[in-house]
Structures are given as structure tokens and as C-alpha cells.
């Protein structure tokens, strides 16, 4: 494993497989929080933080608790009492979704408390968007991609989570910039608000398709 | 032996317990001291989270009030009672606001003629998108009850004549129905002034007559007869200045289309189903009306006499 593959992974998560515009994850905050650049920035920062941290934690849980390997914690505990257990009996990978969402939800709650105590002004700026990350499918998506789909190692998981957050923030910022201008545009009445936003998102998604030609 | 069930229980139980304890400890460690007054204000608020105060829910308003950003009397649904309680908690005396209620400024309902057959979603906002609504009158009530659905206090209901009926006991004047109505036919009026103009049409009188049996035709009779300068025709529509109105009921009496109504005593006339206006005190109002008519006649006569004098003077000087 060398640094080049990490850069490629990062570029891929930010542009080629952008979480919002290519994987279509986290569309709810993409539509909901992209009205102003300021809030979009705040939301993006919170998502980067949560994605990076939850990538790390969920990777640990996946590797040491859910996968049927020799280092499965439950297998090691049962082995102390019984000699005839094998790792294959401890395949809990089907618990992935519920275990990950448990981790993410608790983690977001914890972060909320810490931020409220240590940085009240940031807490005020993030407002409702911080607890909303709990149910952001992009966060769950990055955890799932890290473990089940892409089989990344610990360092790669963290880099992937961080880059996914950056990609999300870039999409959100671009969208908020466009939407601030859309406010002033003369749009036909039935298309005002969300309809034109969805069309814009679709066009942006097509534009991001152009990154799929990037090769390393 | 299979460990699937016991393993899943153990793992998720372990994580749940771990995170639960962790969060409980963190909540203690990172506890933020909240002004106890916020909690106290929260307790006296109606907790309907209607948003009429302009803040996101009752908790937002409570925070703003304690921080001094919102006025003590900001809770519209709570009215003077809640204002007083909040004032006590914060040690501020607050002047009570005049309570408001919503009225439907329309008398048409099923009697208002349709422009076309609307077959779409049974929602006023959707209906209004199609050519400004299905009624010939584009200002009146469309009758799909969007306001009824929106009312958080359950005070609006759909009446038999296709118009929403407001229960003024329950109405808190939060104004949500006013915001949600696409034609703007709902209006907040002072609760203790039992009079309002039940029409919202800015169309010319002739068109109003064609489109609706009981709309304001801007005949000026109410304006002419009002003794207190309280009712005026603006944009082909009578509007009452509640600061000047003395509730004499003369306008109710003179209105030829029964558009000006006493909001507490709207009854249906027996013959044709058109709501007839009932004056605040019919006999007294009639007497007052006679007096006013007489006086206006005298004034008119006096003016005519003066004119004659003037013209006489002019002719004499010539």
C-alpha cells in the first residue's frame, strides 16, 4: 500500500463517486440545508467530522465484533470457556446496519453535547443540522462502503470517510451558491422552490459524470 | 452449536449498554447550565408549537423571551393569560394585547358561481393554481377547507354552506389559516368587536352581482351612513377601521347585499338560505339609523340652501 492509492481513493470519493451527485446519498440535507452558503458550510464541516470519526469506529466494530475472524471478540471470549468453537460460528455481518446506525446515532449525540459545552457559538450556527446528521444516509453509506462493499483497511477507511465528507461539502457549497442566485432569477411560478432545485441537482449530477473519465 | 441469536443479543446489548452509559456520563460531564426561567416559561406556554410568534416552536420562543429578544406578549395563542404568567416569571409587567380571531371574509360558499368544473386535488392551494380558483370570484373562499386542516387549535370546521366556520371560543388568533389561504380571504379581527365585512372581492359591483349573490358591490351606503368615519370603500371593498368603529350596527342595517355581518349572530334567513345580518341591537340600531338619515337630510338641505344663497349673491352682485 502506498500513498498514491490513498490519493486515488480520496479523489475518487470527492469527485468521481461524489456521495451526493454520483451515489445519490444524503439528498435530504442536500436539498434542505443548501439555501444559504453559511449554513451549508457549517453542515459540511459537521458532516466531515462525523463521517471521519464514524468511519474509524464502525471499521473497528466491523472487524473485531461482526466479522467471523480469529480476532472476533465474542469468539475469543467463548473460546475461554469452550474449546470446540470456530470463528465461522460468529458471523454477525448481518447486524451491520443496526450496529452502525447505533454507533452513528450515539456518536452524533456525543458530539452535540461536546460542541454545546465547548463551542456554543458553533453549536448555535449548526442548529438543528447537527442532530439531523444522525439519520443522514451518507454517513451510514460511507460506513457500509468502507466495510462490506470496498473492504478497506483502517487507514483507508478514515481517508475514505474524510474525503466523502469533503465531497459532500463541495456539492453542498456549489448547490448553495447556485440557489442563492436562483432566488433572484425569474423562474416560472410552478417551478419555483424545490422543483427547480431538483432540476439543478440533476444537471450538477450530469456535470459530475464528467469526472468519471479521470484516470490515475 | 449456533451462536447467531445469543451472539446478536450479546453484541447489540453490549453496544447499547456501552453507548448508553457513555452518553449518560457525557451528559453529566458536558451538562450546559440552562437558565431555569426558560423551563418555567416553557411550562406556561400552550405547547402547540404553532409558530405564530415567529420562532421555531415554543422552546425557541421561551429562549428568546428569556434572552429579551421576544416581547413578553409574543405568544399570540396564549393571549393575555400567558402574557401575564410570563411577565410574572421574568418580573416584567406587560400590557395585554387585544385578542384577535380569524373570520372568513366571504359570504359566497356554495352560492358563489363556478367558473369551470375543477376536478383536481381537493385543496385550496392546488385549486388556486388553476386559473386563480374555480369560482368566478377570484377573491373568495374556495371551500376545500385547507384552513380547517391547518388549524392547530381545532377551531375551524367546514359549515353546511361551503364556508369554514370559526369557533371563536377556541380560536386563538395565531394567523396560520391566514397564511395558508391562497386567496387571502381569512382575516384577523379584534375578538370583542362583533362586526366584519364578509367579502374580499376587489371586483366592480356589477361583476360581483354576477359572480356571487352576497358580495360587496361598493355601493357606498355604509360609508355614507357611518357616523364615525369608521367604514370606507377601498378598491371596491368596504373595510372597517376598528379603532373608530363604535359598533352601532348601522352599516349592517343599510347593507343591501347583507355583506357586513355581526360575526357572533350570523343566521340563515328562512326563505332563500342567504345569511341575514342581525344587528348588534336591532331596535336601537334602527332608531339610530332614522336619526342619522334625518340629520343627513337636514344637512343636505342646509347645504342646498347655502348654495342657493351663494348663487343668489353672485347674481345680485352681477
Interface residues (C-beta under 8 A of the other chain):
Chain A: X61 X65 X66 X74 X78 X85 X89 X90 X92 X95 X98 X99 X102 X103 X106 X109 X110 X113 X114 X116 X117 X118 X120 X189 X190
Chain B: X1 X2 X3 X4 X7 X8 X10 X11 X12 X15 X16 X19 X22 X23 X26 X27 X30 X31 X32 X129
